[in-house]
């Protein structure tokens, strides 16, 4: 590895977070791990392979067919649900690789039937219901009956699951209850029509806070990686962060008072200041909007980021670190000594969410996987 900037992925922490979630689940409840968007920046193939080898999950979920194809190419044989929209024209690849699309139109079911029949196999699909998120899914009973008619007319397609997505499970129990009520009414109708799919609705927030809505399976997303969907509750939640982000000091200089630093000279020293340069920037996914807001850790001491964050480098004030030297480790996400910096902390300073912080870390930042 040539770069002195890298992320460390503690794979056993994934299992620790799953076991934490399972403490409130029934033994028979199935567990789906959401690994879309490059496993939230942690590495799609690596996380998928590790979870399969662990034997602790029943199913994986991705957002688009291409992610499922990547997992299959890396030897992952677990059932894989595609959470997003699968165009009917893409059903041949989905069926050929035993991926499970979310469907909510008769046209999708019919396209999958043609592909499955041509391949001499049974294809699986999960029916998506819209109970209040209003993103994708069947919205009312008229649409539902149209899709159910298509399933009945397509013997090579099995409705192996039915699901919805809670919009505010981390913050709004009343609306979550309303969605669950709507969902259960849909499910009753589906069962009255003779179908018996696996039922699932709980995302990370509902898995942690609404075990009454675990149904047959839960879907664990951001919490799998150690962050609560409500950032205020990550600390003390029992979840373990999976990713740490490191770099090392590449240059040091002492500037007198009155000197500007980086593009636009937005930071000006008010005293003699020890400035360190580190080789990470917004080209690596460390967001430019963190300029002048974020801290890093050097020698177990919080050090402020100063000056405009550049594409490939940025500067930090290490004046308070005794004996600081070129080559010293810098922690951007993670723990050093008694201090720590979390994805939630950076998200708060960037006015975003931990999800975006984690998956923004780019491909040119090497991942080191520890088991």
N, C-alpha and C positions, 0 to 999 in steps of 0.2 A: 504494500500500500504506500503510494507516494504522498498522499495528502496528509497533512497534520490536522485536518478537520474531519470529523467522522461521528457517526451515531452508533451507539451501542444498544442492541436490542436484547433484553434479558427475556428469552423465550419462556423460562419457567414461570415468569410473572403472569403470563397469559393463563396458565393453569391455575395459579393462585387466585386470580380474579374470577375464573369460572367456578372454582370451588366455593369462593365467597358468595357468589350469586346463588349457587345450588343449595345453600344452607336453608333457604325458605321454600324450596321447590319440593314437590312430591317426587318420590323416587322414579316414578314412571314418566315424569315430564321430560320430553325431548328437549335437546339444547342445540340451537342453531347459532353459529358464530359468523358474524358479518365481517367480511374481509374485503369489501369493495374499496375502490380508490387506493390500490396498492397497500391494502390492509391498513388504511388510515396512515400511510407513509411508512409503515413498518416492514414492508416487503411481501408482496402477494404470494409468490411461490413458496418462499421460506416459511411464512406463517401457515399457509395451507398445508404444506408437507408436515410441519411440526404438529399441528393439531390432528391431522390424520394419524400420525404415528402415536400420538398420545392416547387415542381411543376414547377421549373424554367428550367429544361432540358427535352429534348425530347427523348434522347437515351444515353446509357452508352457504353463505349468500354473497353474491356480487351484484353490481349495478347493471352491467352490460354483458352481452354474450362474449365479447372479446376477452373479458377477464376470466370467464368460465373456460374458454378455450385454452388460455394460458395455463390454468391450473391442470387441465387434462394433459397438456403437453409436458407438464412436470410430474406426471404420474399420480396426481390426486384423483382418487376414485370415489370419494364420498359424494353423496347427492349434493348437487349445487343448484340453488335457487337463484334465478335472475330477477332482482327486485324491480328493475326499471322496465320500460316499454321495449318489447321485442317486436320489431316489424315483421309482418307475415312473410316478407321476402327473405328474412334471415332464418326462418324455421328449419331449412335443410341442415344447416350447420348445427343448430341447437339439437335437433332430433338425432343426428348422426353421432353426436358426442354425449348423448344422454344427459343433457342439461334440462333443467325444469324451469320453463318460463312462467312469469306471472301473466295471466290472461284476464281480459275483461271485455272482450268483444267476440262475437260469433266468428268473425273473419279470422281472428288469431287461432281459434280452436280448429277451424276448418283447414287452415294452412298447415297446422301441426298434424292433423289427421292425414293429409295427403302425403306428408313426408314419412310419417310412421308407417303408413300402409305400404309405401314404396320400399321401405327398409325392412318390412316384415317384423316389426317390433311394436311394443306398446310404449307410447310416450307419456310422460307425466307432466302435469301442469298444476299450478296453484291459482285459484280464482281470487282476484284482488277486489275487495269491496271498499267503497269510499263511504266512511261514516263521519266525516267531518274535516279531514285533512284537505280534501278538494285538490288533490294532485292528480292521481290516476285511480281508476277503479269503477266498478258498477255502482251507480248512485241510487237506483230505486228498483222496485220489484219488477217493473216492466222490462227494464234492461236486464235484470237478473234472469227472468224467465227466458228471454231471448238467448242468453248465453247457456243456460241450462238445457234448452232445446238443442243447441249445437252439440253439447257434450253427449246428450242422449243419441244423437245421430252420428256420432263419431266413435265407433267401437275401438279404435286404436289409440284413443286419448283417454287417460284416466285422470280424473280430478283427485289428485292425491293430497291436496291441501286447499284450505281457504283461509284468507287472512285480511287484516286491515292494519292501519298504522295510526297510533295515538299521536295527536298533534301537540299536546301540552302535558304529557304524563309526568314531567319533572316539576310542574308548577301549578297545575289546576285540577284537583281531584274531581270537581263537579263536572267539568267538561269530559274528563276521562271516563267517568261513570256514564255520561250521556252517550259517548261513543260506544262503550261496551254494551249498553242497552240496545242501541241500533244494530250493532254487530250480531248480538245474540238473536235478535229477531230475524236477521238475514239467514243466520245459520239454521235456525228452526225451519225456515222455508226450504232451504237447500236439503235438509234431511227429510223433510216431508216429500220431496221429489225423489227420494230414494238414494241420495248420495251420502257417503260416510267419510268425508275427508278429515285429515289432520287439521285441527283448528289452532290458529296462532294469531296473537295480536300484540303481546308484550314486547316492547323495545327495551333498551337499557333502563330507562326511567321506571317503566312499569314492572320490569323484572325485579328491580330493587325495592320498589315502594308499593306495588299493587299485586301481591302474590295471588290474590283472588282472581286475577285475570291471566293466570299462566296457561289456562286451557290445556291443550295437548303438547304445546311446544312454546319456548320463548326464543326471542331473537336478541342476542347480546352484541351491541355495536361499540360505541365509544367506551363503555365501561370495561370492555374486554382489554383495552389498552391502558386502563388505570385512571381514567377521568370520569367523574360523575357528569351526567348531562346538565345538571345544575352546578355551575362552577363553584358556587358558594359552599357546596356540600362535599367537594372532593376531599378536603382536609378532614381526616378522621373518619372517612367513609368505610375504611377497610379495603379499599382498592389500592393496588400497587402499580405505579407507573412502569411501563415496559421500555420506553425509550429514554436515553440520555444523550445529550449532544455536547461534543467537546471540540475545542480547537487549542492552539498553542500560540504563545506570543512569538511573533516573527521579527519585531523590531521595537526598540525602546529609544526614547529621547526625553530630555528635560527641556521644557519650554519656559521662558520667563513670562511674567504677567503681561497681558495685552496681546498675546498671539492668538490668531484664529486657527481653527482646525477643520480640515476637510472641505468639500464643495460648499461654496457660498459663505464659508467662514462663519457658520451659524453659531458655533461655540467659540468663545473667547476666554482664554485663561485669566483668572482673577488673581493668580499668585503663581510662583514657580510650580510647575505641574509636570509630573512624570506621566508621559503618554506612551501607551503600548499599542502597537498595531497587531491585529489578528486577521488571519486569512479566511474570513467568512463574510458574506454580504447578502444582499437581496437576490443575487444570482443563485445563491444556494437555498433560498427560501427563508432567510432571516429578514423579516419584513422591514422595508425602508421606513414605514410609519412608526417603527420603534425608536427612531432617532431621538436621542436625548431623553428617553423614557425608561429604557431597560437597564437592568443591572446584569452583571456576570459575576462569577466567583473566581478569584485568584488567591491561592493560599488560604482558602477558607474565609476570605473577606469579600464582602460585596463591593463591587467597583462599578461606577456608572459608565454607561456607554456615552461617548461625547462626539460631537460633530456629525455631519450627515453620513448615514450608512451608505457605503458605496456598493457597487455591484459585486465585487470580489473581496473587499476588505472593509474593516471598520476600526475605529480607535476607541480605547477605553482609558479611563483615568486610574492609574495604579499607584497614585501618590501615597496611599495609606498602607501599601503592602511592603513590609520590610524585606530586603534582600531579593526583590523581584528581578528576574533575569529572562533573557531570550530563551525560549524553549519551555517556559513554565506552562503547565496545564491551565486552561481556561474552561470553565463549565458554563454553558449557555442554558441547558436544561439538565437538571439533575442535582445531585448532592455533592458537597465538598466540605469536609469537616462537619461543623454543626449547622451550616447554612444549606439551604436548597432553593432552587428556582424551578417552578413548575410550568407546564404548558398553560395552565389556567392563569398564572400570574402574567405571562406574556400576552395571553389573549385579552386579559383585562386592559393592559396598557395599549394594546393595538385595537381596542374596541371591536373584538371579534370573539370567536369561541375556540376552545381547545382543539376541536376537530380540525379547523383550518391551520392552526399553528403546526400540528403534527404532520398533516399530509402536505404542507407546503415545503417541507424539507426535501430538496430536490435530489434527482438521481446522481448528480455529481458529488454528493456527500456519501462516501462509502458507508455501508452498514456492516457492523461487526456483530455476529450472532453468537450469543453465549448461552450454553445449555447447562 
